[in-house]
């Protein structure tokens, strides 16, 4: 049979044959999750493992429902988010200021280079003992280390974003007579937006880890509040299902924040054709 | 076509302009006069310093010797009285629609806002023929439409002089011819003074009233050719001037002979 004789493949044939692939994405993920939960539940039910070690998904769900209803989880979540957002806001502002300074002056550039080299490798949680000496066992200590955790990802990424702005864009801005804060806000910021969003995402991830870790330490030290503290209290009373409930909340919040960033990206850099 | 507007007194005067940067002399000596209302073309082989000279008129570079004046005053910082259209397709701000790009520029450079700015932006988009793409973001446009948008933004600011750095250099041949025709129409409509950099002989003769031929680096202006009578591409005059420019470009003199010379 010559090539010319070969029938052209019907468009319908070109469709994906794998039935799994034909299902919509969210449904596929939900099914995977259900299977994983079923395996977990089966393990707990069949093996009769001690409830002090592993809570079953059903127990965790019950605990989750109860603690959401009685306000424990909402209060802890709000407390953690509030601490994190304050720290992130301060850290991002400082990081952004550092990056702006680095664009306009060579001293600022060197300052940023030295500070990031020295401070960025430090896990922010390692500063906690120092923060406790300075600010005591208060939320201010946690805000302080969250700030430290978030400055550098924002500063480094924003700086990179500013430096990769095309020469043409910079010349157009100069041609319009833009300078100073107007130049930063109207041109540099949106032009560097893909990098700035990456920086904020990384900062959020760092801040999130830092705040939960710090709350765990504070829970040990007897201070109250936050999801870390909620988990630590559950450990204290050997409420393993409650520990799992706390972890589920943290994980779900992470997914929600990821979704929020996706929406922000869709409305900015994706709409502008700066990111696919 | 070009004769429908009269060309006036000198607007930009360059005398003995030399430009060096990074320890390298890009322009050795350039003398030229751009008259009010004319289309002045700088042509030369790739990398010969014609863009450098344009950037000096725009104020992005300062001559190391000689002077460039606009209306008798030395060129200062870049400003909206000398708007530049670049070759780069990505010169409209991607985070603003085409319309908002023009409106924003009017707000910054002319302090024109509100209905007045919107009206002027619409008029400019009509002038360059992309009023139907007004609400699109730049990344949704073709290269030719992006360049039209950039021209609209540049003209909206009512510059004393419009500087164009190989604006059609990255376009396909058909789009390029269309934009050349349309640029002539825009010029007839507005009478704006234009300095245009190109390495296309056809484009230079077709668009320019005067064509300054530059040698390879360190660049000098070899000759300024009057091409104002050659608008019909099929005319003998057009052919004669094209041949003349080609002879100047390919061997301005033995010393500056270069394989980089672009012959089209």
Interface residues (C-beta under 8 A of the other chain):
Chain A: X166 X168 X169 X171 X172 X174 X175 X176 X177 X178 X182 X186 X187 X190 X191 X193 X268 X271 X272 X273 X274
Chain B: X58 X60 X77 X78 X79 X80 X82 X83 X84 X86 X88 X90 X91 X93 X94 X95 X104 X105 X108 X109 X137 X138 X139 X140 X157
